[in-house]
């Protein structure tokens, strides 16, 4: 990252030098500011900003993990509620099938009753 900043500053200096030579003599009241030399490392403010951003991202991930844990617990409860309903439904289907077989054997219902 430091190399790209150095290259940018170098290009910017080259541009300003070319602009000065094209413009000729610059009036005293329009003096161009001197560009600072590129630092060897990030400033304390930049490092602080990066640290705060990382901490915020980790907090966001922790919050998402907590939400996923809560959702997983809700799904587990829902599964426990559904288990007896599935069993009841299966029992009901077997009962309907048995009653249907009984009615068909008696001949009181179905296409064979018209004989």
Wavefront OBJ file of the C-alpha trace (Angstrom):
o trace
v 0.000 0.000 0.000
v 2.901 2.371 0.770
v 4.361 1.876 -2.684
v 1.123 2.854 -4.423
v 0.882 5.997 -2.264
v 4.471 6.869 -3.144
v 3.714 6.385 -6.842
v 0.591 8.542 -6.564
v 2.466 11.346 -4.807
v 5.260 11.110 -7.377
v 2.768 11.348 -10.239
v 1.031 14.272 -8.531
v 4.354 16.086 -8.109
v 5.191 15.465 -11.765
v 1.823 16.850 -12.814
v 2.220 19.998 -10.716
v 5.758 20.530 -12.040
v 4.509 20.232 -15.636
v 1.588 22.570 -14.832
v 4.013 25.153 -13.413
v 6.254 24.989 -16.473
v 3.269 25.333 -18.832
v 1.774 28.233 -16.870
v 5.060 30.081 -16.765
v 5.756 32.323 -13.827
v 3.125 32.009 -11.124
v 2.090 35.256 -9.477
v 3.092 35.579 -5.829
v -0.487 35.597 -4.559
v -1.195 32.204 -6.288
v 1.704 30.250 -4.833
v 1.225 26.509 -4.993
v 1.491 24.584 -1.740
v 4.407 22.244 -1.293
v 3.475 18.595 -1.212
v 4.534 16.764 1.920
v 6.935 13.923 1.555
v 5.181 10.557 1.741
v 5.210 8.987 5.186
v 6.874 5.658 5.755
v 3.837 4.296 7.562
v 0.187 5.076 8.179
v -0.647 7.950 10.478
v -1.990 7.378 13.976
v -5.418 8.625 12.849
v -5.471 6.168 9.948
v -4.445 3.258 12.166
v -7.073 4.254 14.735
v -9.706 4.353 12.027
v -8.704 0.911 10.780
v -8.785 -0.498 14.322
v -12.257 0.960 14.941
v -13.532 -0.437 11.639
v -12.207 -3.902 12.440
v -13.757 -3.815 15.916
v -17.117 -2.759 14.447
v -16.979 -5.561 11.878
v -16.181 -8.136 14.577
v -19.091 -6.854 16.675
v -21.344 -7.165 13.645
v -20.233 -10.768 13.116
v -20.810 -11.547 16.803
v -24.326 -10.111 16.559
v -25.044 -12.210 13.460
v -23.740 -15.316 15.227
v -26.047 -14.614 18.180
v -29.000 -14.166 15.835
v -28.192 -17.441 14.063
v -27.930 -19.233 17.424
v -31.332 -17.876 18.485
v -32.843 -18.902 15.143
v -31.377 -22.410 15.496
v -32.917 -22.703 18.974
v -36.303 -21.615 17.598
v -36.060 -24.235 14.850
v -35.256 -26.918 17.438
v -38.381 -25.983 19.427
v -40.456 -26.027 16.228
v -39.126 -29.507 15.417
v -40.139 -30.748 18.864
v -43.624 -29.323 18.361
v -43.934 -30.952 14.931
v -42.863 -34.454 16.032
v -46.159 -35.295 17.811
v -48.170 -33.729 14.979
v -46.374 -35.908 12.424
v -47.060 -38.999 14.542
v -50.730 -38.027 14.988
v -51.108 -37.411 11.256
v -49.548 -40.792 10.464
v -51.861 -42.528 12.934
v -54.869 -40.741 11.455
v -53.868 -41.816 7.931
v -53.600 -45.469 9.071
v -57.027 -45.212 10.720
v -58.591 -43.747 7.563
v -57.042 -46.520 5.482
v -58.304 -49.225 7.859
v -61.828 -47.763 7.916
v -61.785 -47.441 4.123
v -60.761 -51.085 3.764
v -63.515 -52.136 6.193
v -66.171 -50.173 4.297
v -65.036 -51.597 0.939
v -65.149 -55.171 2.308
v -68.733 -54.709 3.484
v -69.684 -53.639 -0.019
v -71.639 -50.628 1.202
v -69.397 -48.129 -0.504
v -67.437 -48.004 -3.705
v -68.025 -49.203 -7.287
v -68.581 -52.872 -6.281
v -71.763 -52.001 -4.315
v -73.894 -51.759 -7.461
v -73.935 -55.545 -8.084
l 1 2 3 4 5 6 7 8 9 10 11 12 13 14 15 16 17 18 19 20 21 22 23 24 25 26 27 28 29 30 31 32 33 34 35 36 37 38 39 40 41 42 43 44 45 46 47 48 49 50 51 52 53 54 55 56 57 58 59 60 61 62 63 64 65 66 67 68 69 70 71 72 73 74 75 76 77 78 79 80 81 82 83 84 85 86 87 88 89 90 91 92 93 94 95 96 97 98 99 100 101 102 103 104 105 106 107 108 109 110 111 112 113 114 115
